[in-house]
Amino acid sequence: MNLPTRSLLLAPVLSLISLIGTGQASAAPLWQKPVLAPSGGLDIGIAPGPNGTLWVENATGTGVVMNIDATGAPVPGTSVHRLAHCEANASGLASSTRWGVWATCYQAGSVQKITPGSSSFPVATVHPWGLALDPRGNLWVADLSGSVTQYDASGKTTGVRISGLSASDHPVAIDNAGRIWVVEDGGVVQYSPAGAPTGVSISATHDVGAIAIDHAGNVWCISTGGDVLRGFSASGASLGGPIINPTQSPNRVYFATFDTKGNFWFSTGGAVQEVAGVGRTNGRGPAAAFSAPGQPTHVSVHRFANTATITFVAGREGNLPTHYLVTAYRNGRSAGVVCQLSSSRQCLVASLLPVKPYTFTVTAVNVLGRTSSMRSASVHFVVPGGLRPHAPVNLRIVHSSQSTVVLRWSPVVRGPSGPLTGYECNGGTSHSLFVTTPTCTLPRSAVSRHGGFVVLSVVSVDAAHRQSAPALIDIKLS
């Protein structure tokens, strides 16, 4: 997620002078390079294999199912399985450590067990497509006529059926509670283990192409073009912002799954692609994408008059891109976000009100919206006093031409109001030129004659935006 640095204006309470740094916070890559199907192949069905490997169903030729690693290489010691009577018609795939690996054959309409052992049974529905195993070992088969039917492992229908869906392909996923999730016309609908709608759904505005359930029971939806991944809880609530694929797939998405290490995979026919770590888990439960980013530390406020520079040290970012928000609080109430930072770790704010106590909170936010915050100590600011910076001295013209006038003066190191930020040069017009060194070049267009004479001026400017008295040159220029 590239979150560029930008300027904000929160007048009259706060005004942001500048945000320092650009770019995106560093993080391990999420989107891995696609693993291409074998030459001329069409990888459609995918399901998790042991130890983070993947079962892949190739729809070309005789219909081949094989176990591959994350690089696409066959897992040593595994067999290549060929579907019976399924030439160029393989479709869905499902697996379970307890119930084995199963595949659907689009035509002539069958469900086949691949391993351990092998078996096959015809299905009564037309053109089976999506396939999922529930916690009891029942098979749920979606077909192109608009229904999802439950079968037991022997191939007998159980009498449970979801009907009334559109006549199109329907990827299916089942969570640990036995709830069935079905992709329907770009959205997702949740059903109870008995096949009844639960009222939970995910909007079709997300253009869902395929779904998979992670270890924590959340459903992850990949768009039909493979360019956006979104996570939702079992109640349909968003887990946070979308995760954007930096290189959109040229092909449509068919199916999706999680491997046993918590990596999300989806198939596009020409390839399978991994989104690393999205559902990663450990012995303490969901981690990585489901944990908040590390808390920022050492939040410090460096103040001068009514300005402040907030600095901090970033915490652990995990494996997801993270950006940082700096929020100002006046008298305990939020005055708004004053900085949005990616690679930078400091924020400059001006025009802070006097007397009132301020605190600043730095919040780390990852791409899923998970947050972690740290607040600064309370600080006070003062109104810029009556003292102004010293005026420049020894102002003189060092060069004049038909196009420019060059001025130079002795630098003002420090005045009674504090350090300077620079100088403003003026040639008698409404526009001034700001410089940080004791010289400036005014274009003739910025120099205005008044009665044949020109008034050139330079003022010192401090960090509170106070200006000194002007140093002047009143001269007749040719």
HUZI-V438625 format. One record per helix or strand of 3 or more residues. SS is the DSSP state (A for helix, B for strand). FROM is the first residue (numbers start at 0). TO is the last residue. Records with the same first field share a line. If there is no record, write none. Layout:
SS->FROM-TO ; FROM-TO
This chain:
B->13-18 ; 42-47 ; 53-57 ; 63-67 ; 89-95 ; 99-104 ; 109-114 ; 118-121 ; 127-132 ; 138-142 ; 147-150 ; 156-161 ; 171-173 ; 179-183 ; 186-190 ; 196-201 ; 207-212 ; 218-222 ; 227-231 ; 255-257 ; 263-266 ; 270-274 ; 296-303 ; 306-312 ; 321-329 ; 332-340 ; 345-349 ; 357-365 ; 370-374 ; 392-399 ; 403-409 ; 419-426 ; 431-434 ; 438-442 ; 452-461 ; 470-474
A->49-51 ; 203-205 ; 287-289 ; 443-445
